[in-house]
Amino acid sequence: MNWRLISPRPGSHYGFRLMSTPLISITIAGMMCSPKAAPTPNLDELLSVSIKLELTPGKPNAPTETVEVARKESKDVVTVVRAQVGEPPVQDTAAIDTATVERIWHIVVHNHLSTFQPDTSREPSVADFGQRRLIISFEKRGSTESVVHEVSWTAPPANNSAIEPLFKELGALAKTTSQAVRLYYF
């Protein structure tokens, strides 16, 4: 048999050929993870965790909107902030249940977001995209060191499908828990 790997690049289409007929074809999603990165720990292993998304539209004087889910000292909260240029930020914090934090952490683990790097290889298609920023930090039980992953991007990444579920989940959570802050861009 004459097997050969076609296109052996991470985040691309993989396939095998038997002679000249495609036999097996697999597409790997555009999520890239550093081979040196440690695996994301289970939520039970963590003393504290913070998952924060920040969105600033590309329009002049546009507000920055931030949604953060955090667990500190066994308390789970969501914080929603809207900071309009020239005005004091409006902030609201609400308690959330453990199942919500677990659901959001599952998205982080499943989509490898603790090592997410936006794929900016394609041409920007949105003129007023603005800036997006993801910050994930956690501290394992029994450790004094925090792990922080922070990344930002100014154009829709080719691997947007990795981050989009987190945007949707945090946006929906903010809209259902925040009474004082109204978000427009999440």
Backbone as JSON, one array per atom type, in Angstrom:
{
  "sequence": "MNWRLISPRPGSHYGFRLMSTPLISITIAGMMCSPKAAPTPNLDELLSVSIKLELTPGKPNAPTETVEVARKESKDVVTVVRAQVGEPPVQDTAAIDTATVERIWHIVVHNHLSTFQPDTSREPSVADFGQRRLIISFEKRGSTESVVHEVSWTAPPANNSAIEPLFKELGALAKTTSQAVRLYYF",
  "N": [[0.83, -1.18, 0.0], [0.39, 2.26, -0.66], [0.7, 4.75, 1.31], [0.31, 8.17, 2.19], [0.84, 11.21, 3.91], [-1.03, 14.08, 3.47], [-0.56, 17.53, 3.33], [0.74, 18.3, 6.02], [0.33, 20.37, 8.1], [-0.3, 22.19, 11.13], [-3.64, 22.91, 12.08], [-4.78, 22.67, 9.58], [-6.07, 21.04, 6.61], [-6.11, 17.56, 6.72], [-5.2, 14.55, 5.16], [-5.2, 11.23, 3.78], [-3.88, 9.25, 1.2], [-4.52, 6.49, -0.84], [-2.88, 5.11, -3.25], [-4.02, 7.02, -5.79], [-6.45, 7.78, -4.86], [-8.46, 9.54, -2.56], [-8.67, 8.37, 0.7], [-8.99, 8.62, 3.51], [-10.06, 11.49, 5.14], [-9.61, 14.29, 7.11], [-10.51, 17.23, 8.76], [-8.88, 19.5, 10.68], [-9.75, 21.73, 13.21], [-9.11, 25.28, 13.29], [-7.65, 25.75, 15.68], [-4.87, 26.41, 17.57], [-2.33, 25.11, 19.57], [0.32, 25.55, 21.76], [3.07, 23.33, 21.68], [4.59, 23.18, 23.97], [2.99, 24.02, 25.99], [1.41, 23.53, 29.09], [-1.19, 21.23, 29.95], [-4.54, 22.45, 30.35], [-5.75, 22.78, 33.59], [-8.21, 20.87, 35.51], [-11.21, 22.33, 36.78], [-11.65, 21.75, 39.46], [-9.1, 21.53, 40.48], [-8.23, 24.05, 40.93], [-7.5, 26.97, 42.81], [-8.16, 29.62, 42.41], [-9.73, 31.37, 39.69], [-9.98, 33.26, 36.69], [-11.76, 34.48, 33.98], [-11.77, 36.55, 31.39], [-13.22, 38.69, 29.02], [-12.75, 41.31, 26.79], [-14.07, 43.93, 24.9], [-13.7, 46.33, 22.47], [-15.19, 48.38, 20.27], [-14.4, 49.53, 16.9], [-15.2, 52.11, 16.39], [-15.18, 55.73, 16.59], [-14.74, 57.06, 19.85], [-15.99, 54.89, 21.05], [-17.4, 52.72, 23.54], [-15.72, 50.6, 25.96], [-16.4, 47.27, 26.6], [-16.6, 44.85, 29.11], [-16.6, 41.55, 30.29], [-16.31, 39.46, 33.0], [-15.76, 36.36, 34.49], [-15.28, 34.96, 37.58], [-13.68, 32.99, 40.1], [-13.01, 33.12, 43.4], [-11.77, 32.32, 46.51], [-13.77, 30.36, 46.9], [-16.05, 31.67, 45.98], [-18.2, 32.45, 43.4], [-18.48, 34.72, 40.8], [-19.82, 37.11, 38.43], [-18.66, 39.85, 36.65], [-19.57, 42.8, 35.12], [-18.67, 45.38, 32.98], [-18.94, 48.59, 31.59], [-17.3, 50.98, 29.92], [-17.46, 54.15, 28.99], [-15.99, 56.58, 26.89], [-14.72, 59.41, 28.48], [-16.51, 59.31, 30.57], [-17.37, 58.03, 33.87], [-16.78, 54.55, 34.5], [-19.41, 52.11, 34.3], [-20.38, 49.58, 36.44], [-21.25, 46.25, 37.38], [-21.66, 43.61, 39.62], [-22.4, 40.25, 40.17], [-23.46, 37.35, 41.97], [-22.93, 34.02, 40.86], [-23.89, 30.66, 39.98], [-22.16, 27.54, 40.67], [-22.36, 25.72, 38.57], [-22.54, 27.34, 36.32], [-19.98, 28.5, 36.18], [-18.52, 26.17, 35.79], [-19.53, 25.39, 33.27], [-18.56, 27.47, 31.65], [-15.8, 27.2, 32.07], [-15.48, 24.73, 30.91], [-15.78, 25.39, 28.2], [-13.46, 26.9, 27.86], [-11.47, 24.92, 28.29], [-12.17, 22.93, 26.38], [-11.89, 24.33, 23.94], [-9.27, 25.05, 23.98], [-8.5, 27.55, 25.05], [-6.84, 28.64, 26.97], [-4.42, 28.76, 25.86], [-4.84, 30.05, 23.55], [-4.18, 31.58, 20.44], [-4.76, 34.15, 18.27], [-5.38, 33.61, 14.84], [-4.11, 35.46, 12.5], [-3.76, 35.36, 9.79], [-5.36, 35.81, 7.57], [-6.72, 38.37, 5.42], [-7.88, 41.45, 6.85], [-11.37, 41.84, 7.17], [-13.23, 43.51, 8.18], [-13.78, 46.83, 8.66], [-14.18, 48.43, 10.97], [-13.59, 46.85, 13.24], [-12.28, 47.03, 15.7], [-10.93, 46.23, 18.9], [-10.28, 43.15, 20.52], [-9.88, 41.39, 23.55], [-8.58, 38.77, 25.44], [-8.26, 37.41, 28.6], [-7.06, 35.0, 30.63], [-6.66, 33.67, 33.75], [-5.29, 31.68, 36.36], [-4.86, 29.93, 39.46], [-3.38, 27.16, 40.82], [-4.39, 24.84, 43.36], [-2.42, 24.67, 46.3], [-0.3, 25.95, 45.19], [1.75, 28.84, 44.7], [1.98, 30.35, 42.53], [0.59, 32.15, 39.81], [-1.0, 31.44, 36.72], [-1.09, 33.13, 33.76], [-2.72, 34.01, 30.84], [-2.79, 36.14, 28.22], [-4.14, 37.76, 25.45], [-4.61, 39.71, 22.52], [-6.47, 41.05, 19.71], [-7.01, 42.66, 16.53], [-8.52, 42.27, 14.3], [-10.92, 40.11, 12.69], [-10.14, 36.85, 13.59], [-8.87, 33.99, 11.77], [-9.34, 31.67, 13.11], [-11.65, 32.09, 14.57], [-13.82, 30.55, 15.35], [-13.04, 29.17, 17.59], [-13.03, 30.97, 19.73], [-15.52, 32.17, 19.67], [-17.73, 30.7, 20.97], [-17.23, 31.3, 23.68], [-17.51, 34.1, 23.75], [-20.27, 34.27, 23.13], [-21.42, 32.87, 25.3], [-20.53, 34.37, 27.58], [-21.62, 36.86, 26.94], [-24.4, 36.29, 26.96], [-24.66, 35.53, 29.65], [-23.97, 37.94, 30.95], [-26.07, 39.58, 30.14], [-28.24, 38.39, 31.4], [-27.65, 38.53, 34.11], [-26.8, 41.07, 34.89], [-28.07, 44.03, 36.15], [-27.52, 46.73, 36.14], [-25.81, 47.37, 34.03], [-25.87, 47.75, 30.62], [-25.1, 45.95, 27.81], [-23.94, 46.4, 24.46], [-22.4, 45.32, 22.44], [-21.62, 42.68, 22.87]],
  "CA": [[0.0, 0.0, 0.0], [1.14, 3.5, -0.78], [0.06, 5.77, 2.14], [1.1, 9.39, 2.33], [0.14, 12.28, 4.58], [-1.16, 15.28, 2.65], [-0.67, 18.78, 4.06], [0.97, 18.08, 7.44], [0.46, 21.62, 8.85], [-1.32, 22.31, 12.17], [-4.77, 23.75, 11.77], [-5.14, 22.6, 8.17], [-6.75, 19.83, 6.17], [-5.27, 16.38, 6.69], [-5.8, 13.46, 4.41], [-4.33, 10.16, 3.36], [-4.22, 8.71, -0.11], [-4.14, 5.15, -1.22], [-2.63, 5.33, -4.68], [-4.41, 8.41, -6.06], [-7.81, 7.98, -4.39], [-8.53, 9.92, -1.15], [-9.26, 7.31, 1.5], [-9.39, 9.2, 4.79], [-9.88, 12.93, 5.12], [-9.99, 14.89, 8.39], [-10.17, 18.64, 8.87], [-8.6, 19.9, 12.05], [-10.16, 23.13, 13.4], [-8.0, 26.21, 13.31], [-7.17, 26.05, 17.02], [-3.48, 26.03, 17.68], [-1.87, 25.02, 20.95], [1.76, 25.41, 21.83], [3.43, 22.0, 22.16], [5.22, 23.29, 25.27], [2.01, 24.46, 26.96], [0.87, 22.51, 29.98], [-2.62, 21.1, 29.76], [-5.38, 23.27, 31.22], [-6.19, 21.92, 34.69], [-9.63, 20.79, 35.82], [-11.66, 23.4, 37.66], [-11.5, 21.29, 40.85], [-7.7, 21.66, 40.87], [-7.88, 25.46, 40.99], [-7.84, 27.79, 43.97], [-8.84, 30.79, 41.85], [-9.75, 31.41, 38.24], [-10.61, 34.44, 36.1], [-11.9, 34.43, 32.53], [-12.21, 37.91, 31.06], [-13.24, 39.12, 27.62], [-12.91, 42.76, 26.65], [-14.41, 44.27, 23.52], [-13.75, 47.76, 22.16], [-15.47, 48.55, 18.84], [-13.48, 50.42, 16.2], [-15.83, 53.4, 16.11], [-14.64, 56.79, 17.45], [-15.32, 57.22, 21.19], [-16.79, 53.72, 21.4], [-17.13, 52.23, 24.89], [-15.13, 49.28, 26.14], [-17.26, 46.4, 27.39], [-15.84, 43.75, 29.7], [-17.31, 40.55, 31.1], [-15.36, 38.59, 33.69], [-16.25, 35.33, 35.4], [-14.16, 34.67, 38.49], [-13.85, 32.22, 41.33], [-11.99, 33.43, 44.4], [-12.18, 31.92, 47.86], [-15.01, 29.58, 46.75], [-17.16, 32.52, 45.57], [-18.28, 32.59, 41.94], [-19.13, 35.98, 40.44], [-19.64, 37.69, 37.11], [-18.54, 41.3, 36.7], [-19.83, 43.41, 33.82], [-18.23, 46.77, 33.01], [-19.04, 49.36, 30.36], [-16.54, 52.22, 30.12], [-17.64, 55.11, 27.9], [-14.94, 57.59, 26.88], [-15.08, 60.67, 29.14], [-17.47, 59.09, 31.66], [-16.94, 56.97, 34.78], [-17.3, 53.24, 34.08], [-20.56, 51.53, 34.99], [-19.99, 48.21, 36.77], [-22.2, 45.46, 38.14], [-21.15, 42.29, 39.98], [-23.46, 39.38, 40.68], [-23.09, 35.97, 42.28], [-23.41, 33.02, 39.91], [-23.76, 29.32, 40.54], [-20.99, 26.75, 40.3], [-22.6, 25.09, 37.26], [-22.23, 28.34, 35.29], [-18.52, 28.58, 36.08], [-18.09, 24.9, 35.19], [-19.87, 25.44, 31.84], [-17.63, 28.4, 30.99], [-14.47, 26.59, 32.11], [-15.49, 23.66, 29.89], [-15.52, 26.04, 26.9], [-12.03, 27.24, 27.87], [-10.69, 23.69, 28.14], [-12.52, 22.27, 25.11], [-11.4, 25.12, 22.8], [-7.85, 25.35, 24.22], [-8.41, 29.01, 25.12], [-5.76, 29.07, 27.87], [-3.24, 28.93, 25.01], [-5.36, 30.58, 22.28], [-3.48, 32.62, 19.69], [-5.57, 34.45, 17.09], [-4.75, 33.39, 13.54], [-4.31, 36.7, 11.74], [-3.19, 35.15, 8.46], [-6.22, 36.28, 6.5], [-6.86, 39.83, 5.31], [-8.99, 42.0, 7.63], [-12.57, 42.02, 6.36], [-14.11, 44.44, 8.87], [-13.04, 48.08, 8.83], [-14.3, 48.97, 12.33], [-13.6, 45.7, 14.15], [-11.83, 47.45, 17.02], [-9.99, 45.33, 19.57], [-10.77, 42.13, 21.43], [-8.82, 40.94, 24.44], [-8.9, 37.63, 26.29], [-7.32, 37.2, 29.71], [-7.4, 33.84, 31.46], [-5.65, 33.46, 34.8], [-5.69, 30.72, 37.38], [-3.85, 29.48, 40.43], [-3.67, 25.8, 41.28], [-4.34, 24.61, 44.8], [-1.1, 24.29, 46.76], [0.72, 26.69, 44.45], [1.74, 30.29, 44.94], [2.15, 30.98, 41.22], [-0.58, 32.28, 38.93], [-0.78, 31.28, 35.3], [-1.87, 34.17, 33.07], [-2.65, 34.02, 29.37], [-3.44, 37.34, 27.72], [-3.95, 37.93, 24.02], [-5.57, 40.64, 21.92], [-6.45, 41.06, 18.26], [-7.71, 43.83, 15.97], [-9.24, 41.85, 13.09], [-11.48, 38.78, 12.93], [-9.14, 35.81, 13.32], [-9.31, 32.84, 10.97], [-9.78, 30.65, 14.06], [-12.69, 32.72, 15.38], [-14.73, 29.52, 15.86], [-12.56, 28.73, 18.9], [-13.34, 31.97, 20.75], [-16.91, 32.6, 19.56], [-18.61, 30.17, 22.02], [-17.01, 32.01, 24.93], [-18.17, 35.4, 23.59], [-21.72, 34.08, 23.22], [-21.78, 32.46, 26.66], [-20.34, 35.48, 28.5], [-22.6, 37.88, 26.59], [-25.71, 35.86, 27.47], [-24.58, 35.59, 31.1], [-24.0, 39.35, 31.35], [-27.42, 40.13, 29.89], [-29.2, 37.83, 32.35], [-27.28, 38.77, 35.51], [-26.5, 42.47, 35.19], [-29.2, 44.94, 36.15], [-27.07, 48.11, 36.01], [-24.99, 47.6, 32.86], [-26.43, 47.23, 29.37], [-24.07, 45.75, 26.8], [-24.41, 46.54, 23.1], [-21.52, 44.69, 21.46], [-21.42, 41.26, 23.15]],
  "C": [[0.87, 1.24, 0.0], [0.41, 4.62, -0.01], [0.95, 6.99, 2.19], [0.25, 10.46, 2.97], [0.15, 13.51, 3.69], [-1.27, 16.47, 3.58], [-0.46, 18.62, 5.57], [1.2, 19.37, 8.24], [-0.62, 21.67, 9.92], [-2.43, 23.24, 11.7], [-5.2, 23.68, 10.32], [-5.84, 21.28, 7.86], [-5.74, 18.69, 6.1], [-5.96, 15.3, 5.88], [-4.75, 12.41, 4.08], [-4.8, 9.69, 2.0], [-3.73, 7.28, -0.23], [-4.08, 5.18, -2.73], [-3.04, 6.78, -4.97], [-5.84, 8.71, -5.6], [-7.8, 8.41, -2.92], [-9.26, 8.84, -0.37], [-9.79, 7.86, 2.81], [-9.11, 10.69, 4.71], [-10.42, 13.52, 6.41], [-9.6, 16.36, 8.34], [-10.01, 18.97, 10.34], [-8.97, 21.37, 12.17], [-8.93, 24.01, 13.56], [-7.53, 26.6, 14.69], [-5.74, 25.55, 17.14], [-3.06, 26.09, 19.15], [-0.37, 24.81, 20.93], [2.11, 24.02, 22.34], [4.06, 22.03, 23.54], [4.21, 23.64, 26.36], [1.52, 23.28, 27.8], [-0.62, 22.4, 29.75], [-3.39, 21.97, 30.75], [-5.92, 22.38, 32.33], [-7.72, 21.88, 34.81], [-9.98, 21.9, 36.81], [-11.48, 23.03, 39.13], [-10.08, 21.47, 41.37], [-7.31, 23.11, 41.16], [-8.36, 26.13, 42.27], [-8.61, 29.03, 43.52], [-8.75, 30.74, 40.34], [-10.44, 32.7, 37.8], [-10.59, 34.28, 34.59], [-12.52, 35.76, 32.12], [-12.13, 38.15, 29.56], [-13.54, 40.61, 27.6], [-13.11, 43.08, 25.18], [-14.48, 45.78, 23.38], [-14.0, 47.9, 20.67], [-14.53, 49.57, 18.21], [-14.06, 51.77, 15.84], [-15.23, 54.46, 17.03], [-15.44, 56.91, 18.75], [-16.22, 56.05, 21.61], [-16.43, 53.24, 22.81], [-16.4, 50.88, 24.87], [-16.08, 48.49, 27.04], [-16.45, 45.19, 27.84], [-16.78, 42.84, 30.49], [-16.25, 39.63, 31.69], [-16.11, 37.62, 34.6], [-15.06, 34.94, 36.26], [-14.62, 33.8, 39.65], [-12.68, 32.57, 42.22], [-12.56, 33.05, 45.75], [-13.56, 31.26, 47.84], [-16.23, 30.43, 46.43], [-17.09, 32.71, 44.06], [-19.07, 33.84, 41.61], [-18.91, 36.3, 38.96], [-19.61, 39.2, 37.31], [-18.68, 41.83, 35.28], [-19.49, 44.89, 33.93], [-18.42, 47.37, 31.62], [-18.39, 50.71, 30.63], [-16.66, 53.09, 28.88], [-16.55, 56.17, 28.01], [-15.47, 58.87, 27.53], [-16.08, 60.53, 30.27], [-16.94, 58.03, 32.61], [-17.53, 55.63, 34.33], [-18.51, 52.83, 34.93], [-20.23, 50.06, 35.2], [-21.08, 47.54, 37.59], [-21.58, 44.09, 38.39], [-22.28, 41.49, 40.59], [-22.9, 37.99, 40.96], [-23.68, 35.06, 41.21], [-23.2, 31.64, 40.52], [-22.54, 28.59, 39.98], [-21.15, 26.13, 38.92], [-22.28, 26.06, 36.12], [-20.72, 28.45, 35.08], [-17.98, 27.31, 35.42], [-18.37, 24.89, 33.69], [-18.9, 26.34, 31.08], [-16.23, 27.82, 30.98], [-14.37, 25.45, 31.09], [-15.22, 24.24, 28.5], [-14.03, 26.39, 26.78], [-11.18, 26.01, 27.59], [-10.91, 23.07, 26.77], [-11.93, 22.99, 23.89], [-9.95, 25.57, 22.98], [-7.62, 26.86, 24.36], [-7.33, 29.49, 26.09], [-4.44, 29.19, 27.13], [-3.62, 29.53, 23.65], [-4.47, 31.68, 21.72], [-4.31, 32.91, 18.45], [-4.76, 34.26, 15.81], [-5.07, 34.59, 12.67], [-3.79, 36.58, 10.31], [-4.07, 35.65, 7.33], [-6.35, 37.8, 6.54], [-8.03, 40.31, 6.18], [-10.19, 42.28, 6.73], [-13.55, 43.0, 6.99], [-13.32, 45.7, 9.18], [-13.07, 48.6, 10.26], [-14.38, 47.88, 13.39], [-13.21, 46.12, 15.57], [-10.82, 46.48, 17.6], [-10.74, 44.38, 20.48], [-9.6, 41.69, 22.29], [-9.36, 39.83, 25.33], [-7.82, 37.51, 27.36], [-7.85, 36.04, 30.54], [-6.28, 33.69, 32.49], [-6.21, 32.46, 35.8], [-4.52, 30.4, 38.27], [-4.28, 28.12, 40.93], [-3.62, 25.75, 42.81], [-2.93, 24.16, 45.18], [0.03, 25.0, 46.03], [0.64, 28.17, 44.82], [1.88, 31.06, 43.63], [0.83, 31.02, 40.46], [-0.14, 32.07, 37.5], [-1.69, 32.31, 34.61], [-1.63, 34.04, 31.57], [-3.45, 35.22, 28.9], [-3.12, 37.5, 26.25], [-4.99, 38.92, 23.51], [-5.42, 40.61, 20.41], [-7.33, 42.19, 17.74], [-8.39, 43.53, 14.63], [-9.83, 40.47, 13.37], [-10.45, 37.69, 12.61], [-9.73, 34.68, 12.5], [-9.82, 31.73, 11.88], [-10.8, 31.22, 15.05], [-13.64, 31.69, 16.0], [-14.3, 29.0, 17.23], [-13.02, 29.68, 20.0], [-14.81, 32.36, 20.78], [-17.84, 32.0, 20.62], [-18.45, 30.88, 23.36], [-17.65, 33.39, 24.88], [-19.68, 35.26, 23.77], [-22.15, 33.76, 24.66], [-21.64, 33.61, 27.65], [-21.33, 36.61, 28.21], [-23.98, 37.55, 27.13], [-25.75, 35.93, 28.99], [-24.68, 37.04, 31.59], [-25.4, 39.93, 31.2], [-28.45, 39.6, 30.9], [-28.88, 38.15, 33.81], [-27.09, 40.24, 35.87], [-27.76, 43.34, 35.08], [-28.76, 46.37, 35.79], [-26.34, 48.41, 34.7], [-25.66, 46.96, 31.64], [-25.3, 47.15, 28.35], [-24.69, 45.82, 25.41], [-23.63, 45.68, 22.11], [-21.26, 43.2, 21.72], [-22.52, 40.45, 22.52]]
}
